[in-house]
């Protein structure tokens, strides 16, 4: 789990830097499109994985006993 968390943090930082670079620096159009297609979904995915990885203290034992099966 630690490797997944560290990978998500790295991807979140890299995609944030790429998105901010496209907003600040006047880059070529194809670079901006590549960032929009790859980095924005990657940012959302890594942020979602980081927030889902932390259980609430009262739900921590329940997650161990019963794995996530959906809603």
C-alpha positions in Angstrom: 0.0 0.0 0.0 2.9 2.3 0.7 4.2 2.0 -2.9 0.8 2.7 -4.3 0.5 5.8 -2.1 3.9 7.1 -3.0 3.2 6.5 -6.7 0.0 8.4 -6.4 1.7 11.3 -4.7 4.4 11.4 -7.4 1.8 11.3 -10.2 -0.3 14.0 -8.5 2.7 16.3 -8.2 3.8 15.7 -11.8 0.4 16.2 -13.2 -0.2 19.3 -11.1 3.1 20.8 -12.4 2.2 20.0 -16.0 -1.3 21.5 -15.7 0.1 24.7 -14.0 2.8 24.9 -16.7 0.2 24.9 -19.4 -1.8 27.6 -17.7 1.2 29.9 -17.1 3.5 29.3 -20.1 2.3 29.8 -23.6 3.1 26.3 -25.1 2.3 24.8 -28.4 -1.3 23.6 -28.9 -0.4 19.9 -29.1 1.3 20.0 -25.7 -1.7 21.6 -24.1 -4.0 19.0 -25.7 -1.7 16.2 -24.4 -1.8 17.6 -20.9 -5.6 17.9 -21.1 -6.0 14.3 -22.3 -3.5 12.7 -20.0 -2.6 14.8 -17.0 -6.0 16.1 -15.9 -7.5 12.6 -15.7 -4.3 11.3 -14.0 -4.6 14.1 -11.5 -8.2 13.2 -10.7 -7.4 9.5 -10.5 -4.4 9.9 -8.2 -6.3 12.3 -5.9 -9.2 9.9 -5.7 -6.9 6.9 -4.9 -5.2 8.9 -2.2 -8.5 9.9 -0.5 -10.0 6.4 -0.8 -6.9 4.8 0.8 -7.6 6.4 4.2 -10.5 4.8 6.1 -12.3 6.6 8.9 -11.2 5.4 12.3 -14.5 3.8 13.0 -14.6 2.0 9.6 -11.0 0.7 9.8 -11.9 -2.6 11.5 -14.9 -3.1 9.3 -12.8 -2.8 6.1 -10.6 -5.6 7.3 -13.5 -7.9 8.1 -15.6 -7.1 5.1 -13.9 -6.0 1.9 -15.5 -3.4 -0.4 -18.2 -4.9 -2.5 -19.8 -1.8 -4.0 -23.0 0.0 -3.1 
